[in-house]
């Protein structure tokens, strides 16, 4: 077993924290030159809104309900 820096459970937590903190510092550093619309939080919010709109469009078309009905029928057949 490889040696652990602090402990087996704390090392991965420390690694994730360090990575997230390093990325945060990279985004707020003026030398990085990231445009205001290209930050991770803004890109995530844009993608989430796009996904929500696509989901609403699918639900309003009724295609989702047909798919769910087909799955329900398959499950009922398997139960018999």
N, CA, C and O atoms as a Tinker XYZ file with bonds, in Angstrom:
   320  protein
     1  N      0.844000   -1.171000    0.000000    73     2
     2  CA     0.000000    0.000000    0.000000    64     1     3
     3  C      0.898000    1.246000    0.000000    63     2     4     5
     4  O      1.865000    1.308000    0.760000    81     3
     5  N      0.582000    2.246000   -0.855000    73     3     6
     6  CA     1.415000    3.445000   -0.918000    64     5     7
     7  C      1.283000    4.270000    0.360000    63     6     8     9
     8  O      0.245000    4.244000    1.022000    81     7
     9  N      2.317000    4.982000    0.692000    73     7    10
    10  CA     2.253000    5.803000    1.913000    64     9    11
    11  C      1.261000    6.946000    1.751000    63    10    12    13
    12  O      1.041000    7.437000    0.644000    81    11
    13  N      0.673000    7.360000    2.849000    73    11    14
    14  CA    -0.308000    8.443000    2.840000    64    13    15
    15  C      0.322000    9.695000    3.441000    63    14    16    17
    16  O      1.105000    9.619000    4.387000    81    15
    17  N     -0.025000   10.818000    2.889000    73    15    18
    18  CA     0.521000   12.069000    3.395000    64    17    19
    19  C     -0.056000   12.388000    4.773000    63    18    20    21
    20  O      0.691000   12.594000    5.729000    81    19
    21  N     -1.378000   12.428000    4.871000    73    19    22
    22  CA    -2.032000   12.687000    6.151000    64    21    23
    23  C     -2.807000   11.456000    6.613000    63    22    24    25
    24  O     -2.564000   10.925000    7.697000    81    23
    25  N     -3.728000   11.016000    5.786000    73    23    26
    26  CA    -4.479000    9.789000    6.059000    64    25    27
    27  C     -5.125000    9.347000    4.757000    63    26    28    29
    28  O     -5.149000   10.103000    3.786000    81    27
    29  N     -5.643000    8.142000    4.731000    73    27    30
    30  CA    -6.232000    7.608000    3.501000    64    29    31
    31  C     -7.478000    8.369000    3.081000    63    30    32    33
    32  O     -7.758000    8.471000    1.886000    81    31
    33  N     -8.222000    8.900000    4.019000    73    31    34
    34  CA    -9.441000    9.619000    3.664000    64    33    35
    35  C     -9.200000   11.119000    3.492000    63    34    36    37
    36  O     -9.888000   11.767000    2.703000    81    35
    37  N     -8.247000   11.665000    4.210000    73    35    38
    38  CA    -8.006000   13.103000    4.147000    64    37    39
    39  C     -7.222000   13.504000    2.902000    63    38    40    41
    40  O     -7.392000   14.618000    2.406000    81    39
    41  N     -6.371000   12.624000    2.389000    73    39    42
    42  CA    -5.582000   12.949000    1.206000    64    41    43
    43  C     -6.449000   13.274000   -0.018000    63    42    44    45
    44  O     -6.201000   14.292000   -0.665000    81    43
    45  N     -7.450000   12.460000   -0.365000    73    43    46
    46  CA    -8.286000   12.838000   -1.518000    64    45    47
    47  C     -9.062000   14.135000   -1.300000    63    46    48    49
    48  O     -9.232000   14.921000   -2.231000    81    47
    49  N     -9.529000   14.357000   -0.083000    73    47    50
    50  CA   -10.253000   15.597000    0.218000    64    49    51
    51  C     -9.318000   16.792000    0.051000    63    50    52    53
    52  O     -9.704000   17.814000   -0.515000    81    51
    53  N     -8.102000   16.660000    0.539000    73    51    54
    54  CA    -7.112000   17.723000    0.396000    64    53    55
    55  C     -6.795000   17.964000   -1.075000    63    54    56    57
    56  O     -6.635000   19.111000   -1.490000    81    55
    57  N     -6.703000   16.908000   -1.860000    73    55    58
    58  CA    -6.419000   17.043000   -3.287000    64    57    59
    59  C     -7.526000   17.765000   -4.027000    63    58    60    61
    60  O     -7.251000   18.644000   -4.844000    81    59
    61  N     -8.775000   17.411000   -3.757000    73    59    62
    62  CA    -9.908000   18.070000   -4.411000    64    61    63
    63  C     -9.980000   19.535000   -3.990000    63    62    64    65
    64  O    -10.185000   20.412000   -4.829000    81    63
    65  N     -9.812000   19.801000   -2.705000    73    63    66
    66  CA    -9.834000   21.183000   -2.220000    64    65    67
    67  C     -8.739000   22.008000   -2.878000    63    66    68    69
    68  O     -8.979000   23.142000   -3.294000    81    67
    69  N     -7.543000   21.449000   -2.974000    73    67    70
    70  CA    -6.429000   22.168000   -3.584000    64    69    71
    71  C     -6.719000   22.472000   -5.049000    63    70    72    73
    72  O     -6.438000   23.575000   -5.517000    81    71
    73  N     -7.274000   21.514000   -5.772000    73    71    74
    74  CA    -7.592000   21.727000   -7.175000    64    73    75
    75  C     -8.657000   22.788000   -7.377000    63    74    76    77
    76  O     -8.521000   23.647000   -8.248000    81    75
    77  N     -9.709000   22.736000   -6.587000    73    75    78
    78  CA   -10.788000   23.729000   -6.705000    64    77    79
    79  C    -10.265000   25.113000   -6.342000    63    78    80    81
    80  O    -10.573000   26.094000   -7.019000    81    79
    81  N     -9.485000   25.194000   -5.290000    73    79    82
    82  CA    -8.934000   26.475000   -4.861000    64    81    83
    83  C     -7.972000   27.037000   -5.918000    63    82    84    85
    84  O     -7.978000   28.239000   -6.182000    81    83
    85  N     -7.155000   26.183000   -6.514000    73    83    86
    86  CA    -6.229000   26.629000   -7.557000    64    85    87
    87  C     -6.994000   27.158000   -8.762000    63    86    88    89
    88  O     -6.605000   28.171000   -9.342000    81    87
    89  N     -8.085000   26.483000   -9.150000    73    87    90
    90  CA    -8.877000   26.958000  -10.283000    64    89    91
    91  C     -9.552000   28.285000   -9.953000    63    90    92    93
    92  O     -9.629000   29.171000  -10.804000    81    91
    93  N    -10.037000   28.425000   -8.730000    73    91    94
    94  CA   -10.638000   29.685000   -8.298000    64    93    95
    95  C     -9.611000   30.825000   -8.399000    63    94    96    97
    96  O     -9.919000   31.903000   -8.907000    81    95
    97  N     -8.402000   30.573000   -7.913000    73    95    98
    98  CA    -7.369000   31.595000   -7.991000    64    97    99
    99  C     -7.016000   31.912000   -9.440000    63    98   100   101
   100  O     -6.744000   33.066000   -9.771000    81    99
   101  N     -7.016000   30.912000  -10.297000    73    99   102
   102  CA    -6.745000   31.114000  -11.721000    64   101   103
   103  C     -7.809000   32.014000  -12.348000    63   102   104   105
   104  O     -7.481000   32.882000  -13.156000    81   103
   105  N     -9.063000   31.820000  -11.990000    73   103   106
   106  CA   -10.134000   32.620000  -12.575000    64   105   107
   107  C    -10.124000   34.066000  -12.090000    63   106   108   109
   108  O    -10.440000   34.968000  -12.865000    81   107
   109  N     -9.773000   34.308000  -10.841000    73   107   110
   110  CA    -9.823000   35.682000  -10.344000    64   109   111
   111  C     -8.521000   36.445000  -10.576000    63   110   112   113
   112  O     -8.476000   37.654000  -10.352000    81   111
   113  N     -7.466000   35.769000  -11.019000    73   111   114
   114  CA    -6.192000   36.434000  -11.256000    64   113   115
   115  C     -6.304000   37.308000  -12.504000    63   114   116   117
   116  O     -6.699000   36.817000  -13.562000    81   115
   117  N     -5.962000   38.596000  -12.400000    73   115   118
   118  CA    -6.074000   39.466000  -13.566000    64   117   119
   119  C     -5.119000   39.085000  -14.700000    63   118   120   121
   120  O     -5.381000   39.425000  -15.853000    81   119
   121  N     -4.040000   38.401000  -14.405000    73   119   122
   122  CA    -3.099000   38.006000  -15.452000    64   121   123
   123  C     -3.665000   36.913000  -16.354000    63   122   124   125
   124  O     -3.228000   36.772000  -17.497000    81   123
   125  N     -4.615000   36.148000  -15.866000    73   123   126
   126  CA    -5.190000   35.069000  -16.668000    64   125   127
   127  C     -5.944000   35.630000  -17.864000    63   126   128   129
   128  O     -5.953000   35.023000  -18.935000    81   127
   129  N     -6.563000   36.763000  -17.690000    73   127   130
   130  CA    -7.248000   37.424000  -18.791000    64   129   131
   131  C     -8.511000   36.717000  -19.244000    63   130   132   133
   132  O     -8.848000   36.765000  -20.427000    81   131
   133  N     -9.214000   36.066000  -18.338000    73   131   134
   134  CA   -10.466000   35.399000  -18.706000    64   133   135
   135  C    -11.541000   36.456000  -18.863000    63   134   136   137
   136  O    -11.730000   37.296000  -17.983000    81   135
   137  N    -12.244000   36.414000  -19.984000    73   135   138
   138  CA   -13.312000   37.382000  -20.226000    64   137   139
   139  C    -14.451000   37.167000  -19.228000    63   138   140   141
   140  O    -14.624000   36.075000  -18.688000    81   139
   141  N    -15.209000   38.214000  -19.001000    73   139   142
   142  CA   -16.274000   38.155000  -17.995000    64   141   143
   143  C    -17.304000   37.075000  -18.312000    63   142   144   145
   144  O    -17.817000   36.453000  -17.382000    81   143
   145  N    -17.628000   36.825000  -19.564000    73   143   146
   146  CA   -18.637000   35.828000  -19.918000    64   145   147
   147  C    -18.106000   34.411000  -19.983000    63   146   148   149
   148  O    -18.881000   33.470000  -20.159000    81   147
   149  N    -16.797000   34.239000  -19.845000    73   147   150
   150  CA   -16.193000   32.918000  -19.982000    64   149   151
   151  C    -15.823000   32.259000  -18.662000    63   150   152   153
   152  O    -15.122000   31.247000  -18.655000    81   151
   153  N    -16.267000   32.799000  -17.576000    73   151   154
   154  CA   -15.966000   32.194000  -16.273000    64   153   155
   155  C    -16.821000   30.945000  -16.069000    63   154   156   157
   156  O    -17.907000   30.824000  -16.636000    81   155
   157  N    -16.321000   30.027000  -15.258000    73   155   158
   158  CA   -16.979000   28.739000  -15.078000    64   157   159
   159  C    -18.398000   28.892000  -14.545000    63   158   160   161
   160  O    -19.305000   28.203000  -15.010000    81   159
   161  N    -18.603000   29.773000  -13.589000    73   159   162
   162  CA   -19.943000   29.945000  -13.015000    64   161   163
   163  C    -20.934000   30.447000  -14.069000    63   162   164   165
   164  O    -22.080000   29.999000  -14.106000    81   163
   165  N    -20.499000   31.367000  -14.915000    73   163   166
   166  CA   -21.390000   31.897000  -15.951000    64   165   167
   167  C    -21.656000   30.858000  -17.033000    63   166   168   169
   168  O    -22.779000   30.748000  -17.525000    81   167
   169  N    -20.638000   30.101000  -17.403000    73   167   170
   170  CA   -20.831000   29.054000  -18.410000    64   169   171
   171  C    -21.745000   27.948000  -17.884000    63   170   172   173
   172  O    -22.561000   27.405000  -18.628000    81   171
   173  N    -21.606000   27.618000  -16.604000    73   171   174
   174  CA   -22.468000   26.605000  -16.001000    64   173   175
   175  C    -23.915000   27.089000  -15.951000    63   174   176   177
   176  O    -24.834000   26.326000  -16.249000    81   175
   177  N    -24.122000   28.348000  -15.578000    73   175   178
   178  CA   -25.480000   28.899000  -15.536000    64   177   179
   179  C    -26.095000   28.924000  -16.936000    63   178   180   181
   180  O    -27.281000   28.633000  -17.095000    81   179
   181  N    -25.300000   29.269000  -17.949000    73   179   182
   182  CA   -25.803000   29.287000  -19.327000    64   181   183
   183  C    -26.199000   27.891000  -19.776000    63   182   184   185
   184  O    -27.254000   27.710000  -20.383000    81   183
   185  N    -25.359000   26.900000  -19.483000    73   183   186
   186  CA   -25.642000   25.523000  -19.893000    64   185   187
   187  C    -26.877000   24.986000  -19.167000    63   186   188   189
   188  O    -27.697000   24.287000  -19.763000    81   187
   189  N    -27.006000   25.312000  -17.892000    73   187   190
   190  CA   -28.160000   24.862000  -17.104000    64   189   191
   191  C    -29.453000   25.457000  -17.666000    63   190   192   193
   192  O    -30.459000   24.756000  -17.774000    81   191
   193  N    -29.434000   26.743000  -18.024000    73   191   194
   194  CA   -30.613000   27.387000  -18.600000    64   193   195
   195  C    -30.950000   26.769000  -19.959000    63   194   196   197
   196  O    -32.124000   26.568000  -20.272000    81   195
   197  N    -29.949000   26.474000  -20.749000    73   195   198
   198  CA   -30.179000   25.833000  -22.047000    64   197   199
   199  C    -30.813000   24.461000  -21.864000    63   198   200   201
   200  O    -31.749000   24.112000  -22.582000    81   199
   201  N    -30.316000   23.684000  -20.912000    73   199   202
   202  CA   -30.869000   22.349000  -20.643000    64   201   203
   203  C    -32.315000   22.446000  -20.173000    63   202   204   205
   204  O    -33.164000   21.663000  -20.601000    81   203
   205  N    -32.601000   23.417000  -19.282000    73   203   206
   206  CA   -33.963000   23.597000  -18.784000    64   205   207
   207  C    -34.925000   23.938000  -19.907000    63   206   208   209
   208  O    -36.037000   23.412000  -19.953000    81   207
   209  N    -34.507000   24.821000  -20.821000    73   207   210
   210  CA   -35.373000   25.195000  -21.943000    64   209   211
   211  C    -35.630000   24.007000  -22.853000    63   210   212   213
   212  O    -36.758000   23.809000  -23.305000    81   211
   213  N    -34.595000   23.207000  -23.130000    73   211   214
   214  CA   -34.786000   22.014000  -23.957000    64   213   215
   215  C    -35.738000   21.036000  -23.283000    63   214   216   217
   216  O    -36.581000   20.425000  -23.940000    81   215
   217  N    -35.600000   20.893000  -21.982000    73   215   218
   218  CA   -36.461000   19.985000  -21.222000    64   217   219
   219  C    -37.910000   20.467000  -21.266000    63   218   220   221
   220  O    -38.820000   19.664000  -21.470000    81   219
   221  N    -38.135000   21.764000  -21.079000    73   219   222
   222  CA   -39.493000   22.317000  -21.151000    64   221   223
   223  C    -40.106000   22.094000  -22.525000    63   222   224   225
   224  O    -41.286000   21.761000  -22.638000    81   223
   225  N    -39.298000   22.280000  -23.576000    73   223   226
   226  CA   -39.806000   22.075000  -24.932000    64   225   227
   227  C    -40.205000   20.622000  -25.149000    63   226   228   229
   228  O    -41.232000   20.351000  -25.771000    81   227
   229  N    -39.417000   19.695000  -24.650000    73   227   230
   230  CA   -39.757000   18.278000  -24.785000    64   229   231
   231  C    -41.046000   17.954000  -24.043000    63   230   232   233
   232  O    -41.900000   17.232000  -24.559000    81   231
   233  N    -41.188000   18.481000  -22.844000    73   231   234
   234  CA   -42.386000   18.212000  -22.055000    64   233   235
   235  C    -43.618000   18.854000  -22.673000    63   234   236   237
   236  O    -44.708000   18.285000  -22.613000    81   235
   237  N    -43.460000   20.019000  -23.259000    73   235   238
   238  CA   -44.620000   20.675000  -23.856000    64   237   239
   239  C    -45.053000   19.987000  -25.148000    63   238   240   241
   240  O    -46.226000   20.053000  -25.515000    81   239
   241  N    -44.127000   19.327000  -25.841000    73   239   242
   242  CA   -44.464000   18.599000  -27.059000    64   241   243
   243  C    -45.172000   17.282000  -26.766000    63   242   244   245
   244  O    -45.889000   16.767000  -27.624000    81   243
   245  N    -44.989000   16.746000  -25.606000    73   243   246
   246  CA   -45.636000   15.501000  -25.232000    64   245   247
   247  C    -44.829000   14.266000  -25.578000    63   246   248   249
   248  O    -45.278000   13.150000  -25.316000    81   247
   249  N    -43.672000   14.431000  -26.148000    73   247   250
   250  CA   -42.833000   13.292000  -26.503000    64   249   251
   251  C    -42.374000   12.518000  -25.281000    63   250   252   253
   252  O    -42.190000   11.303000  -25.339000    81   251
   253  N    -42.197000   13.202000  -24.213000    73   251   254
   254  CA   -41.756000   12.569000  -22.974000    64   253   255
   255  C    -42.843000   11.646000  -22.415000    63   254   256   257
   256  O    -42.555000   10.554000  -21.926000    81   255
   257  N    -44.075000   12.098000  -22.494000    73   255   258
   258  CA   -45.178000   11.292000  -21.963000    64   257   259
   259  C    -45.330000    9.984000  -22.730000    63   258   260   261
   260  O    -45.614000    8.943000  -22.138000    81   259
   261  N    -45.143000   10.037000  -24.037000    73   259   262
   262  CA   -45.234000    8.829000  -24.847000    64   261   263
   263  C    -44.128000    7.848000  -24.478000    63   262   264   265
   264  O    -44.356000    6.640000  -24.400000    81   263
   265  N    -42.952000    8.368000  -24.255000    73   263   266
   266  CA   -41.834000    7.511000  -23.868000    64   265   267
   267  C    -42.099000    6.875000  -22.503000    63   266   268   269
   268  O    -41.818000    5.694000  -22.303000    81   267
   269  N    -42.634000    7.650000  -21.574000    73   267   270
   270  CA   -42.940000    7.104000  -20.248000    64   269   271
   271  C    -44.035000    6.047000  -20.318000    63   270   272   273
   272  O    -43.974000    5.041000  -19.611000    81   271
   273  N    -45.044000    6.272000  -21.174000    73   271   274
   274  CA   -46.098000    5.271000  -21.346000    64   273   275
   275  C    -45.545000    3.971000  -21.903000    63   274   276   277
   276  O    -45.966000    2.891000  -21.490000    81   275
   277  N    -44.606000    4.063000  -22.836000    73   275   278
   278  CA   -43.994000    2.864000  -23.409000    64   277   279
   279  C    -43.205000    2.107000  -22.346000    63   278   280   281
   280  O    -43.250000    0.877000  -22.298000    81   279
   281  N    -42.499000    2.817000  -21.511000    73   279   282
   282  CA   -41.731000    2.172000  -20.435000    64   281   283
   283  C    -42.669000    1.510000  -19.438000    63   282   284   285
   284  O    -42.401000    0.401000  -18.977000    81   283
   285  N    -43.766000    2.178000  -19.101000    73   283   286
   286  CA   -44.737000    1.596000  -18.170000    64   285   287
   287  C    -45.318000    0.298000  -18.726000    63   286   288   289
   288  O    -45.494000   -0.677000  -17.995000    81   287
   289  N    -45.613000    0.294000  -20.017000    73   287   290
   290  CA   -46.144000   -0.910000  -20.641000    64   289   291
   291  C    -45.142000   -2.061000  -20.602000    63   290   292   293
   292  O    -45.524000   -3.207000  -20.364000    81   291
   293  N    -43.881000   -1.768000  -20.831000    73   291   294
   294  CA   -42.831000   -2.790000  -20.765000    64   293   295
   295  C    -42.719000   -3.364000  -19.363000    63   294   296   297
   296  O    -42.569000   -4.573000  -19.190000    81   295
   297  N    -42.790000   -2.503000  -18.373000    73   295   298
   298  CA   -42.687000   -2.954000  -16.980000    64   297   299
   299  C    -43.878000   -3.833000  -16.638000    63   298   300   301
   300  O    -43.719000   -4.861000  -15.980000    81   299
   301  N    -45.061000   -3.446000  -17.073000    73   299   302
   302  CA   -46.263000   -4.243000  -16.791000    64   301   303
   303  C    -46.177000   -5.608000  -17.465000    63   302   304   305
   304  O    -46.619000   -6.602000  -16.890000    81   303
   305  N    -45.621000   -5.678000  -18.665000    73   303   306
   306  CA   -45.458000   -6.955000  -19.363000    64   305   307
   307  C    -44.503000   -7.856000  -18.602000    63   306   308   309
   308  O    -44.737000   -9.060000  -18.504000    81   307
   309  N    -43.435000   -7.296000  -18.064000    73   307   310
   310  CA   -42.452000   -8.077000  -17.323000    64   309   311
   311  C    -43.051000   -8.603000  -16.027000    63   310   312   313
   312  O    -42.690000   -9.695000  -15.588000    81   311
   313  N    -43.941000   -7.869000  -15.416000    73   311   314
   314  CA   -44.554000   -8.299000  -14.168000    64   313   315
   315  C    -45.508000   -9.467000  -14.376000    63   314   316   317
   316  O    -45.718000  -10.260000  -13.458000    81   315
   317  N    -46.086000   -9.587000  -15.563000    73   315   318
   318  CA   -47.048000  -10.653000  -15.830000    64   317   319
   319  C    -46.400000  -11.967000  -16.034000    63   318   320
   320  O    -47.084000  -12.963000  -16.269000    81   319
